[in-house]
Amino acid sequence: MDNFIFSTVADIEFGEGSSSLLGDRISSMGLRNAFIVSDPGILSLGLMDQALADLVKHKVEYQIFSKVTADPPEQIVLQAASELRASECDLVIGFGGGSSMDVAKIIAVLAKGNQKLEEMYGVDKVTGSRLPLIQIPTTAGTGSEATMVSIITTGETTKAGVVSRVLLADKVMLDPRLTEGLPPHITAATGVDAMVHAIEAYTSRRLKNPISDMLARQALELMSKNIETAVNDGSNMIARGAMLLGAMKAGQAFANAPVAAVHALAYPLGGNYHIPHGLTNSLVLPHVLRFNLRDASSMYAELASIVCDTPNMQENDRAASLAFVEYFEELPKRLGLQVSLREMNIPYEDLPRLAEEAMLQQRLLINNPRELKLENALEIYKRAF
Ligand SMILES: [Fe+2]
């Protein structure tokens, strides 16, 4: 067996209504004053109400920074960090989607030491420690609660990542109730994104290991069995719980075995047309899987029996790998997601430029099971059109 390192968060608590125990959990960590990072939607939906009531009950003071936006820009991070520094808070809580959790990770470091944000971008550039950190996701998708990555928007459309084990939270609280009100199209798109995390982790050319494989398989099983129920019956707590747990497991997997060409080809669609991340992945997913089939066939066959009925198929059977790809060709349609770039009003003449931009994502493309060149990227966009 090859040597490997697997890193993840220290402590995970799962339970319907578990966010209403937040005050108890904070005081048992010996902490007294929370800085909560969130967005205006979370507050107006009342998702934080029970957690805040428990803070009051346990005499934990708090202040809320609720200005986080999608694809959070540097200025929001710096503003949150300066409010945190000026406060008496002794821990940071990310309460929301991937953006809120990503901001929480960074400011927990910024508030503790003297390192500047621009010095942190890249892999293992964080030099200091951080304040205690709890992550509470309100969507089942990004898996950010379990990753060591924070993505910040640094220009108009350019993004930069901070990657460091220091960003792994002290505690993750998974409360399926918080995802109950997510509308079907967001449940579908974020769910497909999380399934992509599991697939790309399992087929990653770098750093794939027995633990990331196990988590990716479990994540795919949980989500393939529950995504349609979660989309069609949002108050089904069993399906919501399975999606939330599955998305976190996929996050744990890809935090260690990184994602590849689906994400590389999805990013230009998000940057240029502001299409949500999950949907951009879903749009290119079936076409990247078809392209990868030549070199990933045995791994797709291993995953086929998890997501679809593959009677009388050997696991390394070509028919099984084809069934796997076909499952993901059909899934976005069954979930009611848009399935073509044309439907998204993307001009056909933009495709060459998008292919060039995708090739800039070499840090992702090097993980792809099949080498992908400029002409391949263009061909995939044409098929997705
Ligand atoms: Fe993703």
Residues whose N, C-alpha, C, O or C-beta is under 5 A from the ligand:
A	BS01	LIG	D193
